[in-house]
Structure formats: structure tokens, C-alpha cells
Amino acid sequence: MTPVSGASIRRKPVVAIVDDDPAMRASLVDLLDSAGCLSMAFDSAEQFMAADAARTIDLVITDIQMGQIGGLDLLVRLRAILPVPVPVIVITALPDERLERRAVTSGCFAFLRKPFDPETLLGYVRAAVTRP
């Protein structure tokens, strides 16, 4: 696995993982940490927002279908509260093509369907955390 961090990044990128599936959260934490990121895991968008973590992270990876606030709603809320938008990678197991259009229209950095290739995700992570 190629590390995410590079010469242009002086510290480990901080990635928030927001997913209500404990196995998916653990898998993403393992993948990202092994690639040189510092991961913060949250089991809901509500927990993420309550932690006020949005201002200290470099990237959010979120599932679409979760509790009261889903991933697309989280994306819209982040765009509304942050002066500089944080990149958001949206993942889902749902086959609905309208969700992808909605995510892209709402400003997501990337959209992935489960199951996804870990190297594809890491490519998006690298691109997101090294963008100007």
C-alpha cells in the first residue's frame, strides 16, 4: 500500500470516518491508518457534529444511509458551516443512481459504491488531502 502522506504534507492527514456499521468503521480505520492517516471514527453524523471535529479534519468519509442525519445531509451541513469546505468522500451500498447525482450536486469530492477497491479509495484520499 502506498502511503497517503507525501513530501507536500508535513503531518498525517486527519480523516473522519462517519459510518453506523462498526465493521466498516474498523476496516476503514485500519486501511487509512496503515496508509499514514490519522483516523477519527464516528458512528453517526450527530456524533461527528457534536464532537465539533469538522474544523480539525482534512477529509470526511461518510456512508449515505445512517440514523437521523444521513451522509448527504451531513455533506450539505458541512458546506453550510465551514468557511473552507472539507472534501467529503461518500460511500454507499445502495444501487440508486439518483444518490450519486445528488452527492455530486451537493459537492462531494468522490462517490464510491460498496464493495469498493481499497486502492481506489486511497487514491481519492491522496487526491483530497494533497489538493491546494
C-alpha positions as CSV (number, residue, x, y, z in Angstrom):
1,M,0.0,0.0,0.0
2,T,1.3,3.4,-0.9
3,P,1.3,5.9,2.0
4,V,-1.2,8.8,1.6
5,S,1.2,11.4,3.0
6,G,3.9,12.8,0.8
7,A,6.5,15.4,0.7
8,S,3.9,18.2,0.4
9,I,2.3,17.1,3.6
10,R,4.2,17.7,6.9
11,R,1.8,16.0,9.2
12,K,-0.5,13.0,9.0
13,P,-3.8,13.8,7.3
14,V,-6.7,13.6,9.7
15,V,-9.7,11.7,8.3
16,A,-13.1,11.5,9.9
17,I,-15.0,8.2,9.2
18,V,-18.7,8.5,9.7
19,D,-20.5,5.2,9.4
20,D,-23.0,3.4,11.5
21,D,-21.6,0.0,10.6
22,P,-18.9,-1.0,13.2
23,A,-17.2,-3.4,10.8
24,M,-17.0,-0.8,8.1
25,R,-15.6,1.8,10.5
26,A,-13.0,-0.6,11.8
27,S,-12.0,-1.6,8.3
28,L,-11.6,2.0,7.1
29,V,-9.7,3.0,10.2
30,D,-7.3,0.1,9.7
31,L,-6.9,0.9,6.0
32,L,-6.3,4.6,6.5
33,D,-4.0,4.3,9.5
34,S,-1.9,1.8,7.6
35,A,-1.7,4.3,4.7
36,G,-0.3,7.0,7.0
37,C,-3.5,8.9,8.1
38,L,-4.8,9.7,11.5
39,S,-8.4,8.4,11.6
40,M,-11.2,9.5,13.8
41,A,-14.3,7.2,13.8
42,F,-17.9,8.3,14.5
43,D,-20.9,6.0,14.5
44,S,-23.3,8.8,13.3
45,A,-23.4,12.2,11.8
46,E,-24.8,13.5,15.0
47,Q,-21.9,12.2,17.0
48,F,-19.5,13.8,14.5
49,M,-21.2,17.2,14.6
50,A,-21.4,17.1,18.4
51,A,-17.6,16.4,18.6
52,D,-17.1,19.6,16.6
53,A,-14.4,17.7,14.6
54,A,-15.3,19.3,11.3
55,R,-12.8,22.2,11.8
56,T,-9.9,20.0,12.6
57,I,-10.0,17.4,9.8
58,D,-8.7,17.2,6.3
59,L,-11.3,14.8,4.9
60,V,-14.6,13.1,5.7
61,I,-15.6,9.7,4.5
62,T,-19.3,9.0,5.2
63,D,-21.9,6.4,4.4
64,I,-25.1,7.7,2.9
65,Q,-27.7,5.7,4.9
66,M,-27.4,6.4,8.6
67,G,-29.7,7.4,11.5
68,Q,-31.4,10.7,11.5
69,I,-28.7,12.6,9.6
70,G,-27.5,10.7,6.5
71,G,-24.3,11.2,4.7
72,L,-25.8,13.6,2.1
73,D,-27.4,15.7,4.8
74,L,-24.0,15.8,6.6
75,L,-22.3,16.9,3.3
76,V,-24.8,19.8,3.0
77,R,-24.4,20.8,6.6
78,L,-20.6,20.9,6.4
79,R,-20.8,23.1,3.3
80,A,-23.0,25.5,5.2
81,I,-20.9,25.8,8.4
82,L,-17.3,25.7,7.2
83,P,-15.7,28.7,5.6
84,V,-13.4,26.4,3.5
85,P,-15.2,23.2,2.6
86,V,-13.6,20.0,3.7
87,P,-13.6,17.3,1.0
88,V,-16.1,14.6,1.5
89,I,-16.0,11.1,0.1
90,V,-19.4,9.4,0.1
91,I,-19.8,5.7,0.1
92,T,-22.9,3.5,-0.1
93,A,-24.2,0.1,-0.8
94,L,-27.4,1.5,-2.3
95,P,-27.8,1.0,-6.0
96,D,-29.9,4.2,-6.6
97,E,-28.2,6.3,-9.3
98,R,-30.0,9.4,-8.1
99,L,-28.0,9.3,-4.9
100,E,-24.8,9.7,-6.8
101,R,-26.2,12.7,-8.8
102,R,-27.4,14.2,-5.6
103,A,-24.0,13.7,-3.9
104,V,-22.1,15.2,-6.8
105,T,-24.5,18.2,-7.0
106,S,-24.1,18.7,-3.2
107,G,-20.4,18.9,-3.7
108,C,-18.9,15.6,-2.7
109,F,-15.2,15.0,-3.6
110,A,-15.8,11.4,-4.7
111,F,-18.6,8.8,-4.7
112,L,-17.9,5.1,-4.2
113,R,-20.3,2.1,-4.1
114,K,-19.7,-0.8,-1.7
115,P,-17.9,-3.0,-2.1
116,F,-15.1,-0.8,-3.4
117,D,-11.4,-1.4,-4.1
118,P,-9.3,-0.1,-1.2
119,E,-6.7,1.3,-3.6
120,T,-9.4,3.3,-5.4
121,L,-10.4,4.8,-2.0
122,L,-6.8,5.5,-1.1
123,G,-6.3,7.2,-4.5
124,Y,-9.3,9.5,-3.7
125,V,-7.9,10.1,-0.2
126,R,-4.5,11.1,-1.6
127,A,-6.0,13.4,-4.1
128,A,-8.3,15.0,-1.4
129,V,-5.6,15.7,1.2
130,T,-3.0,17.0,-1.3
131,R,-5.2,19.4,-3.1
132,P,-4.4,23.1,-2.8
